Amino acid sequence: MIDGFHLVVQALKANDVDTIYGIVGIPITDLARVAQASGIRYIGFRQETSAGNAAAAAGFLNRRPGVCLTTSGPGFLNGLPALANATANCFPMIQISGSSNRALVDLQRGDYQDIDQLDAARPFAKAAYRIGRVEDIGRGVARAVRTAISGRPGGVYLDIPGEVLGQAMNADDAAATVWRIVDPAPRQLPAPEAVERALQLLAQAQRPLIVLGKGAAYAQADDLIREFVEATGIPFLPMSMAKGLLPDSHPQSAAAARSLALARADVVLLVGARLNWLLGHGDSPQWAADARFVQVDIAPSEFDSNQPIAAPLAGDIGSVLAALRDGVAARPITAPEEWTKELAARTERNDAKMRERLAEDPQPMRFYNALGAIRAVLQANPDAYVVNEGANALDLARNVIGMEVPRHRLDTGTWGTMGIGMGYAIAAAVETGRPVVAIEGDSAFGFSGMEIETICRYRLPVTVVILNNGGVYRGDEAADGADPAPTVLNARAHHELLAEAFGGKGYHVTTPTELRSALTETIAARTPAIIDCELDPAAGVESGHLASLNPSSAAAVSAGG
Ligand code: ADP
């Protein structure tokens, strides 16, 4: 005989799940034990949202669904923000949750942790399934894996009531109920006429631009993308998590001339990037009013969501880019020199401004001089993974820290979610074994900060650099009353003591030189560490680069404030 616990583990293993991120409790504690005994790595967290975020990041890095395990009720609910965030970001992940007795929950008889979890999860997931019988465990897992990873990836919820885990069946019969899915994310080839339409449009362009999004990073079609970009000479702009797909130092990068590139481009090839708020919805004046768009996406419903798509290319990025590359090999396209020179001139001007900013050495430290020190260390360690969240800490680090290798930057993504930091950092370390540097605002760190204990317990090579200006946005707002102002945290905090409390290394630094030496040391030693960087509480601006989305500052601006 075999029980539900062992069968779930067999089904996961059959589909190459080698790591589970979660928190144990009723009714799934034995599931974690059985998984661990079977050779699956189990990473136990302190809060489920971080476990879910880790699973999502693992999904992005590996192109296989990451798995998060939660208990019934509150544990399940804590996992939901991560499930929703994974879905919003198109990361494949599966939240497997134990749940309470259906007969009692459905009659609302007040069972332990009673929630109709399936219904609760549905709006936040790409799909939500419940396994109602032990003999459906293999099918349920196969369905969850298939759905998470095929087409546009996303978060899948898989509900397993405690009683199903406890059911048993004949082991031989059970073996036949588990299967490994074939070709989990089938290629989707673009139609030849769609490729032709796109190439014709690009060939006519005076000011073509390629925007690479995190879908392009996820697709792992790095060589094809590089070949197409280099064969055409078209300037490219990486979205933040696509940085490194081609090195930021690449001569065709328009990253340092972003505003000009968007405002002037006449034909834009979007590769795995949505025209959402992060790209100003494709609207003028950020974009030229007559800009025409070519979009590569695996989800055809994405086309025309914001702007007319003149040449939609439905398909997987690898297949589409192969077709585009073959197309330009037969009929070359070359970006007009006038355009590439215009962008190069702006890049040079902006690079010079950046160098000046980084050369300043104000005391107390501010964002730029701290980030300059981090940049120098990361340049010497290009294969370190970078996790980044915060407001100013995110906006400025994204510009200052160049990436040279694909899929080495994980950040707040599509929703600008604070709290992804430690979960993403743990997944990057667990999945790759490489050093991870999490560049965190002090406020952002607080959302998942307790996971520093998880980092220390598993001895992960994660250095958390906290850019501590003592507040949300900044730490110097005067209070209107006895309590601290709403944006104010604690500029005198010593976050490094948190690492020390759990056996990691702690550093408190006040100068770029100290920061540089501490970070060099922690990366080399691969020790869990926190570097608390004391910044000027007056450093930073409200809402970072998103002031226009903040109703109060937008009102102040329109009122001339
Ligand atoms: P960014 O925030 O970097 O602009 P988005 O998350 O908005 O990126 O966009 C990613 C897009 O990539 C989504 O629309 C998704 O459907 C698409 N996508 C994901 N994987 C693939 C793939 N393998 N092939 C084609 N498109 C993909």
Residues whose N, C-alpha, C, O or C-beta is under 5 A from the ligand:
A	BS01	ADP	A88 N89 C90 R152 G213 K214 G215 Y218 A219 M239 G272 A273 R274 V296 D297 I298 A299 E302 G315 D316 I317
